[in-house]
Amino acid sequence: MKRLFRDTSISGRENLISFSLILPFLIIFCIFLLYPIIYSLILSFHRVTDLYDVFGGLKLVGGRNYTKLFHDVEFWWAILMTLYYAALSIPIGIVFSFLLAVFLVGRIKGSRIFRTCFFLPFVLDVFVVAIVWTLLYSSPYGIVMKLFELIGLKIPPLLSTPATSMPAIVAAMTLKNAGFGMILFIASINNIPQSLYEAASIDGVSGFAKHRYITIPLIKPVILFLVVTGTIASLSAFAEFYGMTRDGGPMINLKGNIVGITRVTGMYLFREFRSLKLGYAAAISFVLLIISLTISLISFRLLRER
């Protein structure tokens, strides 16, 4: 009986110590993450009437903010452009990262230098990279435009033309983020037993077939991770578009609404927040959360190991 009480006392003391160690994190989490999420959810059902009174300045509008979204042409255009950006950036980024990993996973001369060079852009701030690429794309003195001139191609300004503005941003962000996927693929490929490749070589399997039937199936968790993180990044993308196109790039007329080709949901959300439509902006953010969770769940279902 004494041993039981002693063990209980020790267990309670250990729990108290453990709780005291995580208490600073819990305080920071509740103040800077949990409270803003709950307040944003409350805000999405209200209209702000007084910016200096966080609760008393709210007027209940029910689901009017969410209903408005379904009739907002600009919102659905932003969703379409976001999906367009994701459909380009995610597959291209994964394929490019995988090719880099396959090329650099071997013991080729200078592979460590190349890995470092491709990974360094990933640690840079997105807005800084966007500004740099804006200068590279600038016409007529940008390096990219000069390269096109050297090979005899006369193309319009990439960021000012509706057909090329989105692919130009995708190309820039692919080169920025490729190093992250490359590192993950290299680590995953190095964990594949070499005996599988040796057995395939004995059976006369070609190099491409080895990657198709051995490498790709065994690195599927990494592909799933990159798809999910890429989806979330696409839905929350803002700095790259703001840095390279400011207010959404070249404008077009869509059913009487002037919309930007690169005005994705992050840009649209920022515009509504800047216009002090805080309740409507909060509703947009939660709709994006639902879309992100849905796409991530579908991706998990399609790519999970069976």
LINCOR-V129649 format. One record per backbone hydrogen bond with DSSP energy under -0.5 kcal/mol. NH is the residue of the N-H (numbers start at 1). CO is the residue of the C=O. If there is no record, write none. Layout:
BEGIN
<<NH & CO> <NH & CO>>
END
This chain:
BEGIN
<<5 & 1> <6 & 2> <7 & 3> <8 & 4> <9 & 5> <10 & 6> <11 & 7> <12 & 8> <13 & 9> <14 & 10> <15 & 11> <16 & 12> <17 & 13> <18 & 14> <19 & 15> <20 & 16> <21 & 17> <22 & 18> <23 & 19> <24 & 20> <26 & 22> <27 & 23> <28 & 24> <29 & 25> <30 & 26> <31 & 27> <32 & 28> <33 & 29> <34 & 29> <35 & 30> <37 & 33> <38 & 34> <39 & 35> <40 & 36> <41 & 37> <42 & 38> <43 & 39> <44 & 40> <45 & 42> <46 & 43> <47 & 59> <49 & 57> <50 & 57> <53 & 50> <57 & 53> <58 & 55> <59 & 47> <60 & 58> <61 & 45> <62 & 45> <64 & 61> <67 & 63> <68 & 64> <69 & 65> <70 & 66> <70 & 67> <71 & 68> <72 & 69> <73 & 71> <76 & 72> <77 & 73> <78 & 74> <79 & 75> <80 & 76> <81 & 77> <82 & 78> <83 & 79> <84 & 80> <85 & 81> <86 & 82> <87 & 83> <88 & 84> <89 & 85> <90 & 86> <92 & 88> <93 & 89> <94 & 90> <95 & 91> <96 & 92> <97 & 93> <98 & 94> <99 & 95> <100 & 96> <101 & 97> <102 & 98> <103 & 99> <104 & 100> <105 & 101> <108 & 106> <111 & 108> <114 & 110> <115 & 111> <116 & 112> <117 & 113> <118 & 114> <119 & 115> <120 & 116> <121 & 117> <122 & 119> <123 & 119> <123 & 120> <124 & 120> <124 & 121> <129 & 125> <130 & 126> <131 & 127> <132 & 128> <133 & 129> <134 & 130> <135 & 131> <136 & 132> <137 & 133> <138 & 134> <142 & 138> <144 & 136> <145 & 136> <146 & 142> <147 & 143> <148 & 144> <149 & 145> <150 & 146> <151 & 147> <152 & 149> <153 & 148> <154 & 152> <155 & 153> <160 & 157> <161 & 157> <161 & 158> <164 & 161> <165 & 161> <168 & 164> <169 & 165> <170 & 166> <171 & 167> <172 & 168> <173 & 169> <174 & 170> <175 & 171> <176 & 172> <177 & 173> <178 & 174> <179 & 118> <180 & 177> <181 & 177> <182 & 178> <183 & 179> <184 & 180> <185 & 181> <186 & 182> <187 & 183> <188 & 184> <189 & 185> <190 & 186> <191 & 187> <191 & 188> <192 & 189> <196 & 193> <197 & 193> <198 & 194> <199 & 195> <200 & 196> <201 & 197> <202 & 198> <203 & 199> <204 & 201> <205 & 200> <210 & 206> <211 & 207> <212 & 208> <213 & 209> <214 & 210> <215 & 210> <216 & 211> <218 & 214> <219 & 215> <219 & 216> <220 & 217> <222 & 219> <223 & 219> <224 & 220> <225 & 221> <226 & 222> <227 & 223> <228 & 224> <229 & 225> <230 & 226> <231 & 227> <232 & 228> <233 & 229> <234 & 230> <235 & 231> <236 & 232> <237 & 234> <242 & 238> <243 & 239> <244 & 240> <245 & 241> <246 & 241> <246 & 242> <247 & 245> <249 & 245> <252 & 259> <254 & 252> <254 & 257> <255 & 253> <257 & 254> <259 & 252> <259 & 257> <261 & 250> <262 & 248> <263 & 260> <264 & 262> <265 & 78> <268 & 264> <269 & 265> <270 & 266> <271 & 267> <272 & 268> <273 & 269> <274 & 270> <275 & 271> <276 & 273> <277 & 272> <278 & 276> <281 & 277> <282 & 278> <283 & 279> <284 & 280> <285 & 281> <286 & 282> <287 & 283> <288 & 284> <289 & 285> <290 & 286> <291 & 287> <292 & 288> <293 & 289> <294 & 290> <295 & 291> <296 & 292> <297 & 293> <298 & 294> <299 & 295> <300 & 296> <301 & 297> <302 & 298> <303 & 299> <304 & 300>>
END
